[in-house]
Amino acid sequence: MAGRNERSDTRLNVARYQLDGSVPSDAEPDDEADVAGQTRMEARAQYVEIQIQQAIRAGAFDNLPGAGKPLTGLEQTYDPDWWIRKKIERENITGLGPPALTLRTENQGLDARLDAAPSEHAVRQLLDDFNARIVKARRQLKGGPPVITPVRDVDDEVARWRQRRTARLEAAHAAREQREAELAAMTWRERRRARREEGL
């Protein structure tokens, strides 16, 4: 009997719903309840956990950058622009920041730039430009860190550039002579094979 009452109630509820869209108060669907008896939050948490476990098994989290390394910057105070500083360091971006910092980093690599210059005239132009920017940065009144980069003496730097260039030319000449002596000591087949490997 009880089964018939339940069936008739269900049919009655369906008929009411089809006529006017009303649902009995005891049969209202629970938005938080899922069909399997789980709440939606539990179902979502279970789904996320399954996805994470599958990614772990597939190796998606293996060899991440920084894995097994200590966290950096824990001893430093909070910097609101930490992400910009990290991006500049990570991508080695130059030319950004206050002149005091950019000139300091440029000063560290200035010898390499001078060594790449083709002539003494180009070296003097690079040094004049560098010194002019240091003087201009010292005169600016915008604030920021003080400019501690020293001005380079042009004549001394040109003399050092000549010494480095002479040392490089002598080292290249000595290496070339040593290589020619090694080739002369080889048989003609070894010499041909060595030259083929060098692309000569």
C-alpha positions in Angstrom: 0.0 0.0 0.0 2.8 2.3 0.9 4.3 1.7 -2.5 1.1 2.7 -4.2 0.9 5.9 -2.2 4.4 6.8 -3.1 3.7 6.1 -6.8 0.6 8.1 -6.8 2.3 11.0 -5.1 5.0 11.0 -7.7 2.5 11.0 -10.5 0.6 13.8 -8.8 3.7 15.8 -8.4 4.7 15.3 -12.0 1.2 16.4 -13.1 1.3 19.5 -11.0 4.7 20.4 -12.3 3.5 20.0 -15.9 0.5 22.2 -15.3 1.9 25.1 -13.4 5.5 24.4 -12.7 5.0 24.1 -9.0 7.0 21.6 -6.9 5.9 20.3 -3.5 7.9 21.7 -0.6 9.1 18.3 0.5 10.3 17.4 -3.0 12.2 20.7 -3.8 15.5 20.0 -5.4 18.5 20.8 -3.3 21.0 22.9 -5.2 23.9 21.8 -3.0 23.0 18.1 -3.3 24.3 16.0 -6.1 22.7 12.8 -7.4 25.1 10.6 -5.7 24.5 12.2 -2.3 27.7 14.4 -2.5 27.6 18.1 -2.2 28.8 20.0 -5.2 31.8 21.3 -3.3 32.8 17.7 -2.4 32.4 16.7 -6.0 34.6 19.6 -7.2 37.2 18.8 -4.6 37.2 15.2 -5.7 37.5 16.1 -9.3 40.4 18.5 -8.7 42.2 15.9 -6.6 41.8 13.3 -9.3 43.2 15.7 -11.9 46.2 16.5 -9.7 46.9 12.8 -9.1 46.8 12.1 -12.8 49.2 14.9 -13.5 51.6 13.6 -10.9 51.5 10.2 -12.5 52.0 11.7 -15.9 55.1 13.6 -14.6 53.7 17.1 -15.2 55.3 18.3 -11.9 58.7 16.7 -12.5 61.7 19.0 -13.0 60.0 22.3 -12.2 62.3 25.3 -12.0 63.5 25.7 -8.5 62.7 22.1 -7.4 65.0 21.0 -4.6 66.5 24.5 -4.2 66.1 26.7 -1.2 63.7 29.6 -1.4 65.5 32.9 -2.3 64.9 36.3 -0.7 63.5 35.1 2.6 65.9 37.2 4.6 65.0 40.4 2.7 62.4 42.9 3.6 59.2 43.1 1.6 59.6 44.9 -1.8 56.3 45.8 -3.6 58.2 45.8 -6.9 59.8 42.3 -6.4 58.3 40.9 -9.5 59.8 43.6 -11.7 63.2 43.1 -10.1 63.0 39.3 -10.6 62.0 39.8 -14.3 64.9 42.1 -14.9 67.3 39.6 -13.3 65.8 36.6 -15.0 65.7 38.1 -18.5 68.9 40.2 -18.1 67.1 43.3 -19.2 69.4 46.3 -19.4 68.7 50.0 -19.8 65.9 50.1 -17.2 66.1 51.7 -13.8 67.7 54.8 -12.3 70.9 56.1 -14.0 73.0 55.2 -10.9 72.2 51.5 -11.3 72.4 51.4 -15.1 75.7 53.2 -15.3 77.1 50.9 -12.6 76.2 47.8 -14.6 77.4 49.4 -17.8 80.8 50.2 -16.1 81.3 46.5 -15.3 81.0 45.5 -19.0 82.7 48.6 -20.5 86.0 46.9 -21.1 84.3 44.2 -23.2 82.6 46.9 -25.3 85.8 48.7 -25.7 87.6 45.5 -26.8 84.9 45.0 -29.5 85.5 48.5 -30.9 87.3 48.4 -34.3 89.5 51.5 -33.9 91.0 53.9 -31.4 88.6 56.6 -32.6 85.6 54.4 -31.8 87.0 53.7 -28.3 87.4 57.4 -27.7 83.8 58.0 -28.8 82.4 55.3 -26.5 84.4 56.7 -23.5 83.3 60.3 -24.2 79.7 59.2 -24.4 80.0 57.2 -21.1 81.7 60.0 -19.2 79.1 62.5 -20.5 76.2 60.3 -19.2 77.9 60.0 -15.8 78.2 63.8 -15.5 74.6 64.3 -16.6 73.4 61.7 -14.1 75.3 63.4 -11.3 73.6 66.7 -12.1 70.0 65.4 -12.2 67.8 66.5 -9.4 65.1 63.8 -9.6 66.4 61.9 -6.6 67.2 58.2 -6.5 70.4 56.5 -5.4 73.6 58.5 -5.7 75.8 58.0 -8.8 79.1 56.4 -7.6 80.4 55.3 -11.0 83.7 57.0 -11.6 84.5 58.9 -14.8 87.0 57.0 -17.0 90.2 58.8 -18.1 90.1 58.5 -21.9 93.9 58.4 -22.5 94.5 55.7 -19.8 91.6 53.6 -21.2 93.0 53.9 -24.7 96.4 52.8 -23.5 94.8 49.8 -21.7 92.8 49.0 -24.9 96.0 49.0 -26.9 97.7 46.6 -24.4 94.7 44.3 -24.4 94.5 44.3 -28.3 98.3 43.6 -28.6 98.0 40.8 -26.1 95.1 39.3 -28.0 96.9 39.6 -31.4 100.1 37.9 -29.9 98.0 35.1 -28.4 96.3 34.5 -31.7 99.6 34.6 -33.6 101.1 32.1 -31.1 98.1 29.8 -31.4 98.3 29.9 -35.2 102.1 29.1 -35.1 101.5 26.2 -32.7 98.8 24.8 -34.9 101.0 25.1 -38.0 103.8 23.3 -36.2 101.3 20.5 -35.2 100.1 20.2 -38.8 103.7 20.1 -40.1 104.5 17.2 -37.7 101.5 15.1 -39.1 101.5 12.8 -42.1 99.7 14.2 -45.2 96.6 12.0 -44.4 96.4 13.2 -40.8 96.9 16.7 -42.0 94.1 16.4 -44.6 91.8 14.8 -42.0 92.6 17.6 -39.5 91.9 20.3 -42.0 88.7 18.7 -43.1 87.5 18.6 -39.5 88.5 22.3 -39.0 86.6 23.2 -42.2 89.6 24.6 -44.0 
